[in-house]
Amino acid sequence: MATPIEFFFDFSSPYSYLASEIIEPLASRYGREVDYKPMLLGVAFKHAGTRPLVEVPLKGEYSKRDMERSARFFGVRFALPDPFPIGAVAASRAVIWLRDRDEQRARRFVHAAFREYFVNGRNIADTTVVADVLRQIGADTDRVLAAIQQPDIKERLKASVDAALARGVFGAPFLFVDGEPFWGHDRLPQVEKWLASGPF
Amino acid sequence: MATPIEFFFDFSSPYSYLASEIIEPLASRYGREVDYKPMLLGVAFKHAGTRPLVEVPLKGEYSKRDMERSARFFGVRFALPDPFPIGAVAASRAVIWLRDRDEQRARRFVHAAFREYFVNGRNIADTTVVADVLRQIGADTDRVLAAIQQPDIKERLKASVDAALARGVFGAPFLFVDGEPFWGHDRLPQVEKWLASGPF
């Protein structure tokens, strides 16, 4: 099997959620797996001197409309949650911990957490909601919740974000396919061309 | 014939150029015309507190790669010019003047100017290059060059930019189809869906 698609995301990013729903069938059509790597947009924004989309005048209003229309375009269920945006650090740490042990389970957690927030409108920055998501995917909830309080996992997430920045990741979703960078759910047609016929 | 597609653009925007090449066959498949309306990204950036793409750390480097790859993806000839970006005020004023008199000719001017800059690498901020483009499309070069020095045309461009901002145009290309806003060449698949089957 070819190398996995690296998928950097932030749980607070609607376009990351959309891409996470679209990428799975796309990747499997070309025999690829998706490796979900949490990053923190807040850190990236500070680094690049940018701001959350919805805080930018005009662009913020448009982007809300665009998120909803893009979801309809792709046939993905979506409702802009409140509060939004959030800092989903605990959920991101859970991905790191799960990914070390069982990539399939980490992947199921990513999808379940995204849907909890962007479909059911539950705030995944809240640890009790993270616990619910862990239960949904059959993880050892107490063990994971205890683990993500430990300094080593906190450090691992920080290192993951730093590594992303060092590779030029300034937003989310941000994908690497065979090392080639693609930013945004709207580059998935280009990702597909790359998967189908290689570099172009 | 249904209402034209409003196409707000800046001559210095590579993604506007890309979209201008893709939109024509798309629009004509659905019996629509494209109405090119110049705006000035510099003014929009000031308004929204944003910056030219290439000046943003990380994003700037990525965007250059993405512009070139996106052009290849769509089969559009493209070479990032130097200098870039530019302020193409004279060319924008020429569009306003031509558009008042002959929409077809204004459209030919837009395409010819874009190609002069993004294919041939000639600086369309330079009046002698604007003159060449006017000659290419068979316009009365001296008359247009004199007209765009007049206060009324300068004022008309300013009013066009202000009207764009008032309608929420914060970037380019920015399209309105039946009043619905679409930002970016990467929303053309959504534009096509809209043209094919209406609101979604």
Interface residues (C-beta under 8 A of the other chain):
Chain A: A44 H47 A48 G49 T50 V56 P57 L58 K59 E61 Y62 R65 D66 R69 S70 R72 F73 L165 G168 V169 F170 G171 P181 W183 G184 D186 R187 P189 Q190 K193 F200
Chain B: H47 A48 G49 T50 V56 P57 L58 K59 E61 Y62 R65 D66 R69 S70 R72 F73 L165 G168 V169 F170 G171 P181 W183 G184 D186 R187 P189 Q190 K193 F200
